[in-house]
Amino acid sequence: MSTDDLFRQVRVYVDRLIPAAPQVTMQPAGGVTLVNFATLFQAGAATDPGNTPAGKVFFANAGAPIAMNIQVRPQQWTWNLDGQDGSLSRISCCQRYDPAHDPKLEPDFYAAHTFDATGPHTATVTVTWTATMTIKGLGTVPVDGTFTRTSTPYTFEVKQARAQLESGG
C-alpha cells in the first residue's frame, strides 16, 4: 500500500468517525427570544471537545498491518444567522448560560447574538474538525485537511416585550 493510499483510507475512516451534523439549540429555550436580549446558541453535545471520538484502526499492508490510533477534535464553530455566513465564529465550544459569565460583559465566552428586529429568524452552524493519527514508532501526526459538518436550519421567533406596571396590592 502506498503512503497516498494509506492517507486516503485514513481520511475515509476519519470522515466516518466524526459525528453527524450538529443540532442547533438556543437559550432561551422554546424557539422564542426577545429583541435587545442576548440569545445564546449551542451546537449540541456531540461537538463538545470533551466528547471527541477516537478509534483504533488497522489498515492492510503487504508486509504487516498498520495499526494506529485516530483522534478527532472540533476546532471551530461558524454560525450563519439569517443568511449572514460567519456572523458568529468561535474557536471554543458554545457554552450554555453560566451565571458566573455575563453575556454583556464577556460576549466571547458564548456564541451569542442580540437581535434588533422582530420576526422569524434562522441559525445554522458549521463545525470544522481536525484529526491526528498516532502510529507506534512514528509518533503523532496531523491528518491532512479539515472535515466539516453543517446543521440543518433552526428557525425561531424574535418578539418584543413591554413592561407594564399594575395597580393593586
C-alpha positions in Angstrom: 0.0 0.0 0.0 1.4 3.4 -0.9 1.6 6.3 1.5 -1.0 8.1 -0.6 -3.4 5.1 -0.4 -2.9 4.9 3.3 -3.7 8.6 3.8 -6.8 8.3 1.6 -8.1 5.4 3.7 -7.3 7.3 6.9 -9.4 10.3 5.6 -12.3 8.0 4.8 -12.1 6.5 8.3 -11.9 9.9 10.0 -14.9 11.1 8.0 -16.9 8.2 9.4 -15.7 8.8 12.9 -16.9 12.4 13.1 -20.4 12.7 14.5 -23.3 13.6 12.2 -24.5 17.1 11.6 -24.7 19.2 14.8 -28.0 20.2 16.2 -28.7 23.9 16.9 -30.2 24.8 20.2 -30.6 28.1 21.9 -31.2 29.8 25.2 -33.8 31.0 26.0 -35.3 27.6 25.0 -38.5 27.0 23.2 -37.7 28.7 19.9 -38.6 32.2 21.1 -36.3 35.1 22.2 -36.6 38.8 22.6 -35.2 41.9 20.8 -32.3 43.6 22.7 -31.7 40.4 24.7 -28.6 38.2 24.3 -29.6 34.9 22.7 -27.1 32.0 23.3 -26.6 29.3 20.7 -25.2 25.8 21.1 -24.2 23.1 18.6 -25.1 20.0 20.7 -23.2 17.7 22.9 -21.6 15.8 20.0 -19.4 18.8 19.2 -18.3 19.4 22.8 -14.5 18.9 22.9 -14.9 16.7 26.0 -16.9 14.2 23.9 -14.5 13.8 21.0 -14.4 10.4 19.3 -11.3 8.3 18.9 -10.7 5.0 17.3 -8.1 2.3 16.8 -7.9 1.0 13.3 -5.8 -1.5 11.3 -5.0 -1.0 7.6 -4.0 -3.9 5.5 -0.5 -3.7 4.1 1.6 -6.2 2.0 4.1 -6.7 4.9 2.2 -6.3 8.1 -1.0 -4.5 9.1 -0.5 -0.9 10.1 -2.2 -0.1 13.5 -2.9 3.4 14.5 -5.0 5.5 16.9 -7.0 8.3 15.5 -8.3 11.3 17.4 -10.7 13.9 16.1 -11.4 17.3 17.6 -13.7 20.1 16.7 -11.7 23.3 16.0 -14.2 26.0 15.1 -17.9 26.7 15.2 -19.1 29.1 12.4 -22.6 30.4 12.8 -24.8 31.6 10.0 -27.6 33.8 11.3 -30.3 34.8 8.7 -28.0 34.0 5.8 -25.0 36.0 7.1 -22.3 33.4 6.9 -19.8 33.6 9.6 -21.8 36.1 11.6 -20.6 34.3 14.7 -17.3 32.4 14.7 -15.9 30.7 17.7 -12.8 28.7 18.5 -14.3 27.4 21.7 -17.4 25.4 22.1 -20.8 27.1 22.5 -21.4 27.4 26.2 -24.7 27.2 27.9 -25.6 30.1 30.2 -23.4 30.3 33.3 -24.3 32.9 35.9 -20.6 33.5 36.5 -20.2 34.8 32.9 -22.5 37.8 32.0 -23.1 37.7 28.1 -22.9 41.5 28.1 -19.5 41.6 29.9 -18.0 38.5 28.3 -19.5 38.2 24.8 -16.7 35.9 23.6 -17.5 33.3 26.2 -20.7 32.5 24.4 -21.9 32.1 20.8 -24.4 34.9 21.4 -26.3 37.5 19.3 -28.6 40.3 20.2 -31.4 40.7 17.6 -32.8 44.2 16.9 -35.8 43.2 14.8 -38.8 41.0 15.5 -39.9 38.2 13.3 -38.8 34.7 12.2 -35.0 34.1 12.1 -32.8 31.1 11.2 -29.5 29.8 12.5 -27.1 27.1 11.2 -23.7 26.1 12.5 -20.8 24.6 10.6 -18.3 22.7 12.8 -14.8 22.3 11.5 -12.9 19.2 12.7 -9.3 18.2 12.6 -7.7 14.8 13.2 -4.4 13.3 14.3 -3.1 9.7 13.9 -0.6 8.0 16.2 1.4 5.2 14.8 3.7 3.2 17.1 7.3 4.2 16.5 6.4 7.2 14.4 4.5 9.4 16.9 1.5 11.6 16.3 1.0 13.4 13.0 -1.9 15.5 11.8 -4.3 14.1 9.2 -4.2 16.4 6.1 -7.1 18.9 5.8 -10.2 19.5 7.7 -13.6 18.0 7.9 -16.9 19.9 8.3 -20.5 19.1 9.4 -23.3 21.6 9.0 -26.6 21.6 10.9 -30.0 21.9 9.3 -31.5 25.3 9.7 -33.1 26.1 13.1 -36.0 28.5 12.9 -37.0 30.6 15.8 -39.1 33.7 16.6 -37.9 37.1 17.9 -40.6 39.0 19.8 -40.8 42.3 21.6 -41.9 42.5 25.2 -43.1 45.5 27.2 -43.1 46.0 30.9 -46.4 47.3 32.4 -47.0 48.4 35.9 -50.2 47.2 37.6 -52.0 48.9 40.4 -53.3 46.9 43.3 -51.7 45.1 46.0 
